């Protein structure tokens, strides 16, 4: 992509894994999501040597590109967003002082994410007689050390347009659902559980497994995760457009 006479590279960054086929699966999901978008992009992984941020940026630097727009495919601002990606970019900048880069906000703080989650909630059928006995539990990744992600989740919670009580919980950290989901279940006859992950993969399966091990007295209605919802492409496009030099 060109900006005037200057070349600009768009790099999307996912977490990924060093082993297994998750990176290949993520590449396919993203390609399908963005197949009709006009902008070029590369997908990098925090957990990868072959398709690391550094390797992909070096490839473009060798082609003469010096400006980079970087969009993390992360929901909220935890360790990968606040520490890992910035440290990698600083190291590359030290090696190539002539480059410029812009890092977007995470995906979950964009207004369209509200629409996706509201759709997940609304797709759960609840009888009219039960509506006063139902609550929603949002479950995000969370962090033991970087609690800005928890603050963003709580803000997201308060902005949701739903008549149900909504509780913010995580897989990891101080507000983990493991601490009190059983207690919440005693207050409501039904809990709508919304996993806030990119897709129904390893982490969502872990959430479900841990919930199954708990003594839950109410009915649990677990929705699909984001599953690369079509609205995500609009969020990614918006994040790219927000970045300017």
Secondary structure, DSSP 8 states (H G I E B T S, - for coil): -EETTEEEEEEEEE---SSSSHHHHHHHHHHHHTTT-SS--EEEESS-STT-HHHHHHHHHHTT--EEEEEE--SS-SHIIIIIHHHHHHHHHHH-TT-EEEE---GGGSHHHHHHHHHHHHTS---GGGGGGEEEEEEEEE-SS-THHHHHHHHHHHH---SSEEEEEEEESTTBGGGTHHHHHHH-SEEEEEE-SSSSSHHHHHHHHHHHTS---SEEEE----TT-THHHHHHHHHHHH---
